[in-house]
Amino acid sequence: MQQIDRACASPGRIDEAWRQVRAATLHLVADLAAEDSVVQSMPETSPAKWHLAHTTWFFEQFVLARDARYRFFNEDWLFLFNSYYQSLGPMHARPQRGLLTRPTLAEVLAYRACIDERMDDLLAQGIDAERAALVTLGLNHEQQHQELLLTDIKHLFSLNPLRPVYRRLPLPNATAATPLEFISGAEGIVEIGHVGAGFAFDCETPRHRALLHGHALANRPVSNAEFAEFIRDGGYRTPTLWLSEGWNAVCQRGWAHPLYWNDTLDAEFSLGGLRAIDAHAPVSHVSFFEADAFARWAGARLPTEAEWESAASAFDAARGNYVESGLLHPHAGEPAHGLRQMFGDVWEWTASPYVSYPGYRVPPGALGEYNGKFMCGQYVLRGGSCATPATHMRASYRNFFAPADRWQFMGLRLGKDR
């Protein structure tokens, strides 16, 4: 898959980014059958067909429809493919997206092709900075859905007794275990939040000061072998390790290991089918509750997002095991001194709730619903994953999910007080 040039998000070059992002989405669904694209495996996921339609709806609704003379491709579809923008009108219930056998996949792809053509014409005419900003937001929104598309397919395929393969994936190279070490972080007042002229979501702003107490971060994410040790030591049977709500989830949902692991702790389901667990690779598909319980068991804690961002700002966010690598699975990193694998492989849970930064204001209009209204009951993850596009990531990026969610490539890095 092509990487998207970060400089493309300007009126003069945005057409290049447009073509690359839209083509990348089609590349991700190229190996799916029509039947694969319709089914929804749980209320939190969406069918691949819906992702294709919704990301197209976004450009039609927010970019093309700014022209008062614009005529929608199909006004009935505005209801079907709206996600959560209440100010734009009613929407089809999220848990029922898998019931939409119509429109067909072919019709959705025709819709996508039509809107692509209309957008191509608009971009060829030239657009002003305001509309370029909307297109850039739409492209970053589509990159988010590219990752969701992959993780939703993985969850869907995992429920099939045939264990279907999404795509043949390369196996990891054999690597030696990297000893766990703790690296002291900055102490005192630091600045976090987006800075510079590049794109950022509103929730990454404003840049502000944060006070860091003495702390240290683990040099790498927690490995599969370490998490397996937690399991064998009774981690899922020891209520004192868990937050109350987390222990309720363990009991009610029957959790005994990370999502996709088998009961013998030696194999896991991947986008390449069932494979042996790589002991040295970062553990993935664990909830905030599981990450927090492991940290307690290990005599440590989860880092705050300010601690994480302060450390990660020294690294090149474009380097890591992202979707462009084609691995589509967390891999053990090469040995290195200091902090490593800050970006890519797995999203890292932090101890920070997803709340607004000091001075944050919700943007006006429907796009104000994009992030601000979700600042309740969720926790922040940092760093991207093996399913994240490389150009989508930066040190200030704040991902967020409910604490019991674990179908994303979610892992953890330990922190400690000093």
NUZA-140519 format. One line per 10 residues: number of its first residue (from 1); their letters; for each residue x, y, z of C-alpha. Coordinates in nm, 4 decimals, decimal comma, padded with zeros to 6 digits, always signed. Example, Ala and Ser with C-alpha at 12.3 -4.5 7.8 and 13.67 -1.06 7.14 Angstrom:
REM NUZA-140519
1	AS	+01,2300:-00,4500:+00,7800 ~ +01,3670:-00,1060:+00,7140
This chain:
REM NUZA-140519
1	MQQIDRACAS	+00,0000:+00,0000:+00,0000 ~ +00,1183:+00,3492:-00,0778 ~ +00,1959:+00,5862:+00,2015 ~ +00,0273:+00,9255:+00,1979 ~ +00,2551:+01,2243:+00,1806 ~ +00,1948:+01,4396:+00,4888 ~ +00,2469:+01,7494:+00,2748 ~ -00,0523:+01,6586:+00,0564 ~ -00,2980:+01,8185:+00,2975 ~ -00,2816:+02,1582:+00,1249
11	PGRIDEAWRQ	-00,5116:+02,3009:-00,1461 ~ -00,2401:+02,2563:-00,4070 ~ -00,1664:+01,8869:-00,3446 ~ -00,4721:+01,7490:-00,1731 ~ -00,5842:+01,5689:-00,4872 ~ -00,2812:+01,3394:-00,4517 ~ -00,3742:+01,2502:-00,0937 ~ -00,7343:+01,2010:-00,2055 ~ -00,6421:+00,9405:-00,4651 ~ -00,4060:+00,7543:-00,2322
21	VRAATLHLVA	-00,6470:+00,7262:+00,0604 ~ -00,9450:+00,6221:-00,1488 ~ -00,7367:+00,3624:-00,3330 ~ -00,5983:+00,2263:-00,0039 ~ -00,9503:+00,1529:+00,1211 ~ -01,0357:-00,0426:-00,1932 ~ -00,7092:-00,2337:-00,1574 ~ -00,8161:-00,3476:+00,1896 ~ -01,1432:-00,4974:+00,0638 ~ -01,0047:-00,6408:-00,2613
31	DLAAEDSVVQ	-00,9852:-00,9968:-00,1244 ~ -01,3268:-00,9989:+00,0415 ~ -01,6270:-01,1778:-00,1029 ~ -01,9578:-00,9928:-00,1165 ~ -02,0838:-01,2133:+00,1670 ~ -01,7918:-01,1028:+00,3876 ~ -01,8891:-00,7393:+00,3497 ~ -02,2463:-00,7606:+00,4821 ~ -02,2274:-00,9319:+00,8216 ~ -02,1855:-00,7488:+01,1525
41	SMPETSPAKW	-02,0271:-00,9585:+01,4285 ~ -02,1279:-00,7444:+01,7285 ~ -02,2882:-00,4035:+01,7940 ~ -01,9487:-00,2310:+01,8274 ~ -01,8347:-00,3330:+01,4786 ~ -01,9641:-00,2465:+01,1325 ~ -01,9823:-00,4441:+00,8080 ~ -01,7144:-00,3707:+00,5500 ~ -01,9851:-00,2556:+00,3102 ~ -02,1016:+00,0018:+00,5630
51	HLAHTTWFFE	-01,7468:+00,1359:+00,6068 ~ -01,7201:+00,1792:+00,2286 ~ -02,0497:+00,3651:+00,2165 ~ -02,0056:+00,5791:+00,5267 ~ -01,6640:+00,7122:+00,4259 ~ -01,8205:+00,8080:+00,0929 ~ -02,1216:+00,9633:+00,2659 ~ -01,8818:+01,1823:+00,4634 ~ -01,7422:+01,3527:+00,1523 ~ -02,0838:+01,3883:-00,0058
61	QFVLARDARY	-02,2385:+01,5315:+00,3119 ~ -01,9616:+01,7637:+00,4284 ~ -01,7788:+01,8624:+00,1082 ~ -01,9971:+01,8274:-00,2015 ~ -02,3218:+01,9322:-00,0332 ~ -02,1722:+02,2684:+00,0626 ~ -02,2910:+02,3713:-00,2825 ~ -02,6596:+02,4627:-00,2397 ~ -02,7307:+02,3311:-00,5906 ~ -02,5919:+01,9853:-00,5133
71	RFFNEDWLFL	-02,8213:+01,6862:-00,5620 ~ -02,7526:+01,3815:-00,3462 ~ -02,6807:+01,0455:-00,5068 ~ -02,9661:+00,8883:-00,3074 ~ -03,1360:+01,0830:-00,0294 ~ -03,2525:+00,7617:+00,1418 ~ -02,8911:+00,6674:+00,1968 ~ -02,8300:+00,9789:+00,4079 ~ -03,0207:+00,7966:+00,6829 ~ -02,8496:+00,4603:+00,6253
81	FNSYYQSLGP	-02,4898:+00,5797:+00,6318 ~ -02,4922:+00,8598:+00,8879 ~ -02,2968:+00,7320:+01,1879 ~ -02,3672:+00,9554:+01,4864 ~ -02,4232:+01,3111:+01,3576 ~ -02,7501:+01,3882:+01,5323 ~ -02,7553:+01,7454:+01,4022 ~ -02,7806:+01,6128:+01,0446 ~ -03,0915:+01,4078:+01,1137 ~ -03,1907:+01,0535:+01,2112
91	MHARPQRGLL	-02,9761:+00,7496:+01,1376 ~ -03,0063:+00,3733:+01,1103 ~ -02,9339:+00,2050:+01,4432 ~ -02,5718:+00,0968:+01,4721 ~ -02,6409:-00,2583:+01,6011 ~ -02,8584:-00,3214:+01,2930 ~ -02,6074:-00,2297:+01,0227 ~ -02,5546:-00,5981:+00,9502 ~ -02,9192:-00,6287:+00,8438 ~ -02,8644:-00,4030:+00,5428
101	TRPTLAEVLA	-02,8483:-00,6596:+00,2648 ~ -02,9586:-00,3743:+00,0383 ~ -02,8068:-00,1678:-00,1060 ~ -02,5836:-00,4417:-00,2383 ~ -02,2052:-00,4281:-00,2329 ~ -02,2105:-00,3573:-00,6065 ~ -02,4442:-00,0627:-00,5501 ~ -02,2252:+00,0728:-00,2715 ~ -01,9167:+00,0475:-00,4923 ~ -02,1077:+00,2281:-00,7684
111	YRACIDERMD	-02,1965:+00,4991:-00,5143 ~ -01,8329:+00,5255:-00,4164 ~ -01,7232:+00,5531:-00,7802 ~ -01,9810:+00,8246:-00,8494 ~ -01,8775:+01,0370:-00,5509 ~ -01,5128:+00,9841:-00,6393 ~ -01,5834:+01,1208:-00,9865 ~ -01,7665:+01,4217:-00,8454 ~ -01,4844:+01,4872:-00,6010 ~ -01,2256:+01,4517:-00,8772
121	DLLAQGIDAE	-01,4100:+01,7189:-01,0751 ~ -01,4266:+01,9471:-00,7728 ~ -01,0574:+01,9057:-00,6923 ~ -00,9642:+01,9641:-01,0570 ~ -01,1388:+02,3008:-01,0413 ~ -00,9404:+02,3977:-00,7330 ~ -01,0701:+02,4466:-00,3816 ~ -01,0175:+02,7095:-00,1162 ~ -00,8454:+02,6538:+00,2177 ~ -01,1715:+02,5978:+00,4063
131	RAALVTLGLN	-01,2862:+02,3188:+00,1783 ~ -00,9335:+02,1755:+00,1687 ~ -00,9492:+02,1495:+00,5484 ~ -01,2766:+01,9556:+00,5212 ~ -01,1279:+01,7179:+00,2641 ~ -00,8230:+01,6660:+00,4859 ~ -01,0483:+01,5857:+00,7811 ~ -01,2407:+01,3425:+00,5607 ~ -00,9222:+01,1670:+00,4541 ~ -00,8077:+01,1259:+00,8143
141	HEQQHQELLL	-01,1568:+01,0050:+00,9001 ~ -01,1307:+00,7458:+00,6228 ~ -00,7926:+00,6316:+00,7534 ~ -00,9583:+00,5688:+01,0893 ~ -01,2166:+00,3551:+00,9126 ~ -00,9455:+00,1661:+00,7264 ~ -00,8168:+00,0430:+01,0622 ~ -01,1681:-00,0287:+01,1863 ~ -01,2430:-00,2183:+00,8672 ~ -00,9481:-00,4522:+00,9309
151	TDIKHLFSLN	-01,0244:-00,5094:+01,2979 ~ -01,3952:-00,5601:+01,2279 ~ -01,3132:-00,8197:+00,9618 ~ -01,0769:-00,9937:+01,2030 ~ -01,3479:-01,0165:+01,4674 ~ -01,6000:-01,1425:+01,2131 ~ -01,3689:-01,4103:+01,0731 ~ -01,2701:-01,5237:+01,4231 ~ -01,6297:-01,6328:+01,4860 ~ -01,6341:-01,8594:+01,1816
161	PLRPVYRRLP	-01,5496:-02,2228:+01,2736 ~ -01,3570:-02,2511:+00,9453 ~ -01,1135:-01,9818:+01,0636 ~ -01,0994:-01,8085:+00,7248 ~ -00,7875:-01,6220:+00,6162 ~ -00,8257:-01,2562:+00,5234 ~ -00,4849:-01,2422:+00,3569 ~ -00,1721:-01,4589:+00,3632 ~ +00,0660:-01,2873:+00,6004 ~ +00,4426:-01,3254:+00,6423
171	LPNATAATPL	+00,5539:-01,5024:+00,9566 ~ +00,7731:-01,3094:+01,2012 ~ +01,1483:-01,3409:+01,1932 ~ +01,2935:-01,5180:+01,4941 ~ +01,4145:-01,2646:+01,7504 ~ +01,5646:-01,2887:+02,0943 ~ +01,3732:-01,1585:+02,3924 ~ +01,4532:-00,7995:+02,4861 ~ +01,4932:-00,7706:+02,8652 ~ +01,2410:-00,5396:+03,0283
181	EFISGAEGIV	+01,3992:-00,2206:+03,1560 ~ +01,2592:+00,1066:+03,2856 ~ +01,3753:+00,4354:+03,1361 ~ +01,3395:+00,7519:+03,3415 ~ +01,1148:+01,0149:+03,1879 ~ +01,1122:+01,3915:+03,2033 ~ +01,0169:+01,5509:+03,5331 ~ +00,8611:+01,8924:+03,5806 ~ +00,6502:+02,1022:+03,3469 ~ +00,6266:+01,9860:+02,9854
191	EIGHVGAGFA	+00,4057:+02,0838:+02,6948 ~ +00,1779:+01,8323:+02,5240 ~ -00,0824:+01,8552:+02,2513 ~ -00,0566:+01,9242:+01,8822 ~ +00,1946:+02,1799:+01,7602 ~ +00,2828:+02,2863:+01,4068 ~ +00,1011:+02,3297:+01,0776 ~ +00,0155:+01,9656:+01,0079 ~ -00,3263:+01,8093:+01,0534 ~ -00,4588:+01,7185:+01,3981
201	FDCETPRHRA	-00,8016:+01,6361:+01,5362 ~ -00,9605:+01,8969:+01,7591 ~ -00,9218:+01,6744:+02,0693 ~ -00,5413:+01,7002:+02,0353 ~ -00,5619:+02,0726:+02,1076 ~ -00,4900:+02,3161:+02,2555 ~ -00,1248:+02,2606:+02,3373 ~ -00,0831:+02,3113:+02,7061 ~ +00,1433:+02,2553:+03,0031 ~ +00,1365:+01,9401:+03,2129
211	LLHGHALANR	+00,3227:+01,8572:+03,5313 ~ +00,5141:+01,5291:+03,5315 ~ +00,6277:+01,3760:+03,8577 ~ +00,9239:+01,1412:+03,8747 ~ +00,8445:+00,8363:+03,6636 ~ +00,9843:+00,5762:+03,4258 ~ +00,8455:+00,3926:+03,1245 ~ +00,9199:+00,0369:+03,0180 ~ +01,1563:+00,0161:+02,7238 ~ +00,9067:-00,1903:+02,5229
221	PVSNAEFAEF	+00,5447:-00,3076:+02,5268 ~ +00,4443:-00,6036:+02,7415 ~ +00,5068:-00,9282:+02,5534 ~ +00,2869:-01,2306:+02,4961 ~ +00,5164:-01,4391:+02,7167 ~ +00,4827:-01,1949:+03,0049 ~ +00,1062:-01,1854:+02,9731 ~ +00,0924:-01,5649:+02,9627 ~ +00,2843:-01,5683:+03,2910 ~ +00,0198:-01,3397:+03,4399
231	IRDGGYRTPT	-00,2500:-01,5845:+03,3275 ~ -00,0716:-01,8908:+03,4665 ~ -00,0214:-01,7119:+03,7967 ~ -00,3981:-01,6793:+03,8324 ~ -00,4334:-01,3234:+03,7052 ~ -00,7872:-01,3787:+03,5799 ~ -00,8831:-01,5510:+03,9074 ~ -00,7557:-01,2886:+04,1509 ~ -01,0166:-01,0185:+04,2151 ~ -00,7783:-00,7957:+04,4127
241	LWLSEGWNAV	-00,5889:-00,7180:+04,0898 ~ -00,8932:-00,5779:+03,9161 ~ -01,1008:-00,2639:+03,9192 ~ -01,4555:-00,3483:+04,0289 ~ -01,6045:-00,2969:+03,6840 ~ -01,3206:-00,4959:+03,5325 ~ -01,3785:-00,7898:+03,7657 ~ -01,7467:-00,7803:+03,6732 ~ -01,6443:-00,8037:+03,3065 ~ -01,4184:-01,1025:+03,3802
251	CQRGWAHPLY	-01,7000:-01,2846:+03,5568 ~ -01,9832:-01,1936:+03,3216 ~ -01,7932:-01,2386:+02,9950 ~ -01,5823:-01,5339:+03,0955 ~ -01,2499:-01,3713:+03,0149 ~ -00,9539:-01,6006:+03,0754 ~ -00,6997:-01,4690:+02,8222 ~ -00,6650:-01,2011:+02,5528 ~ -00,9193:-01,2015:+02,2757 ~ -00,8236:-01,4471:+01,9944
261	WNDTLDAEFS	-00,5954:-01,6653:+02,2133 ~ -00,6852:-02,0314:+02,2493 ~ -00,7331:-02,1905:+02,5901 ~ -00,3940:-02,3611:+02,5834 ~ -00,2212:-02,0239:+02,5367 ~ -00,0110:-02,1359:+02,2409 ~ -00,2068:-02,0115:+01,9366 ~ -00,4048:-01,7040:+01,8388 ~ -00,6321:-01,6047:+01,5533 ~ -00,4885:-01,3440:+01,3171
271	LGGLRAIDAH	-00,5860:-01,1850:+00,9879 ~ -00,3699:-01,4584:+00,8383 ~ -00,5635:-01,7308:+01,0183 ~ -00,4667:-01,9349:+01,3237 ~ -00,0968:-01,9054:+01,4104 ~ +00,1412:-01,9886:+01,6928 ~ +00,1786:-01,7138:+01,9488 ~ +00,5097:-01,5307:+01,9153 ~ +00,6316:-01,5149:+02,2752 ~ +00,8334:-01,1961:+02,2230
281	APVSHVSFFE	+00,5756:-00,9955:+02,0251 ~ +00,3622:-00,7354:+02,2060 ~ +00,0453:-00,8775:+02,3565 ~ -00,2629:-00,7411:+02,1834 ~ -00,6415:-00,7407:+02,2084 ~ -00,6529:-00,6719:+02,5801 ~ -00,8960:-00,4282:+02,7397 ~ -00,8073:-00,1393:+02,9663 ~ -00,9220:-00,3554:+03,2566 ~ -00,6824:-00,6352:+03,1590
291	ADAFARWAGA	-00,3973:-00,3914:+03,1025 ~ -00,4563:-00,2307:+03,4412 ~ -00,4770:-00,5675:+03,6182 ~ -00,1534:-00,6849:+03,4560 ~ +00,0225:-00,3666:+03,5625 ~ -00,0869:-00,4188:+03,9238 ~ +00,0304:-00,7802:+03,9105 ~ +00,3670:-00,6629:+03,7744 ~ +00,4106:-00,4089:+04,0544 ~ +00,3780:-00,1221:+03,8110
301	RLPTEAEWES	+00,1051:+00,0968:+03,6591 ~ -00,0089:+00,2297:+03,3246 ~ +00,1562:+00,5520:+03,2042 ~ -00,0410:+00,8725:+03,1851 ~ -00,0896:+01,0116:+02,8371 ~ +00,1285:+01,3114:+02,9268 ~ +00,4133:+01,0794:+03,0285 ~ +00,3689:+00,8800:+02,7084 ~ +00,3575:+01,1825:+02,4775 ~ +00,6537:+01,3499:+02,6448
311	AASAFDAARG	+00,8637:+01,0390:+02,5761 ~ +00,7269:+00,9682:+02,2287 ~ +00,7873:+01,3212:+02,1009 ~ +01,1557:+01,2385:+02,0581 ~ +01,0774:+00,9647:+01,8015 ~ +00,9792:+00,9673:+01,4356 ~ +00,6104:+00,8761:+01,4334 ~ +00,6317:+00,7605:+01,0712 ~ +00,8569:+00,4671:+01,1657 ~ +00,6924:+00,1554:+01,3009
321	NYVESGLLHP	+00,5020:-00,1588:+01,2138 ~ +00,2019:+00,0037:+01,0452 ~ -00,0484:-00,1252:+00,7905 ~ +00,1891:-00,0443:+00,5031 ~ +00,4281:-00,3162:+00,6223 ~ +00,1722:-00,5773:+00,5193 ~ +00,2345:-00,7736:+00,8400 ~ -00,1078:-00,6867:+00,9884 ~ +00,0022:-00,8333:+01,3201 ~ +00,2224:-00,7136:+01,6088
331	HAGEPAHGLR	+00,5823:-00,8267:+01,5749 ~ +00,8746:-00,8355:+01,8149 ~ +01,1000:-00,5397:+01,7481 ~ +01,4688:-00,5537:+01,6784 ~ +01,6963:-00,5139:+01,9814 ~ +01,7739:-00,1519:+02,0580 ~ +01,8791:+00,0643:+02,3498 ~ +01,6317:+00,2871:+02,5265 ~ +01,2642:+00,3170:+02,4443 ~ +01,1479:+00,1217:+02,1424
341	QMFGDVWEWT	+00,8281:+00,0401:+01,9522 ~ +00,6632:+00,3622:+02,0643 ~ +00,4727:+00,3695:+01,7361 ~ +00,2984:+00,0890:+01,5504 ~ +00,2397:-00,2740:+01,6522 ~ -00,0203:-00,2083:+01,9278 ~ -00,2143:+00,0846:+02,0643 ~ -00,0949:+00,1343:+02,4224 ~ -00,3517:+00,1916:+02,6948 ~ -00,2806:+00,4847:+02,9243
351	ASPYVSYPGY	-00,4194:+00,5579:+03,2696 ~ -00,5761:+00,8787:+03,1384 ~ -00,9498:+00,9174:+03,0862 ~ -01,0512:+01,0709:+02,7558 ~ -01,1406:+01,4242:+02,8608 ~ -01,0858:+01,7677:+02,7095 ~ -00,7597:+01,9557:+02,7370 ~ -00,7573:+02,2893:+02,9252 ~ -00,9092:+02,5551:+02,7000 ~ -01,0705:+02,3078:+02,4585
361	RVPPGALGEY	-01,3826:+02,4250:+02,2796 ~ -01,6101:+02,2005:+02,0747 ~ -01,6041:+02,3171:+01,7097 ~ -01,9308:+02,4672:+01,5835 ~ -02,1750:+02,2793:+01,3611 ~ -02,2147:+01,9092:+01,2893 ~ -01,8401:+01,8433:+01,2867 ~ -01,8365:+01,9422:+01,6515 ~ -01,9894:+01,5982:+01,7111 ~ -01,6772:+01,4254:+01,5787
371	NGKFMCGQYV	-01,4848:+01,3998:+01,9074 ~ -01,6111:+01,6218:+02,1842 ~ -01,9299:+01,4379:+02,2698 ~ -01,7388:+01,1155:+02,3401 ~ -01,5370:+01,2656:+02,6265 ~ -01,7039:+01,0501:+02,8890 ~ -01,6366:+00,6975:+03,0155 ~ -01,3469:+00,6184:+02,7794 ~ -00,9696:+00,5872:+02,8133 ~ -00,6890:+00,7150:+02,5922
381	LRGGSCATPA	-00,4613:+00,4918:+02,3874 ~ -00,1442:+00,6096:+02,2166 ~ +00,0974:+00,5130:+01,9413 ~ -00,0972:+00,3416:+01,6637 ~ -00,0972:-00,0239:+01,5624 ~ -00,0103:-00,2660:+01,2860 ~ -00,3439:-00,1724:+01,1237 ~ -00,2912:+00,2064:+01,1386 ~ -00,1775:+00,3996:+00,8288 ~ +00,1690:+00,5436:+00,8948
391	THMRASYRNF	+00,0834:+00,8973:+00,7884 ~ -00,2131:+00,9000:+01,0233 ~ +00,0066:+00,8902:+01,3323 ~ +00,1820:+01,1593:+01,5391 ~ +00,2930:+01,1881:+01,9011 ~ -00,0104:+01,3979:+01,9974 ~ -00,2683:+01,1542:+01,8519 ~ -00,5330:+01,0509:+02,1071 ~ -00,7272:+00,7344:+02,0371 ~ -01,0027:+00,6397:+02,2802
401	FAPADRWQFM	-01,2201:+00,3397:+02,3585 ~ -01,4423:+00,2127:+02,6374 ~ -01,2426:+00,0247:+02,9052 ~ -01,3961:-00,3157:+02,8236 ~ -01,3251:-00,2925:+02,4483 ~ -01,0550:-00,5215:+02,3157 ~ -01,1198:-00,6039:+01,9507 ~ -00,8708:-00,3398:+01,8400 ~ -00,4945:-00,4081:+01,8432 ~ -00,4695:-00,2895:+02,2040
411	GLRLGKDR	-00,1670:-00,3568:+02,4224 ~ +00,0228:-00,1862:+02,7004 ~ +00,3529:-00,0464:+02,8188 ~ +00,4295:-00,0350:+03,1898 ~ +00,5042:+00,2758:+03,3890 ~ +00,6418:+00,3313:+03,7372 ~ +00,6789:+00,6118:+03,9890 ~ +01,0302:+00,7189:+04,0730
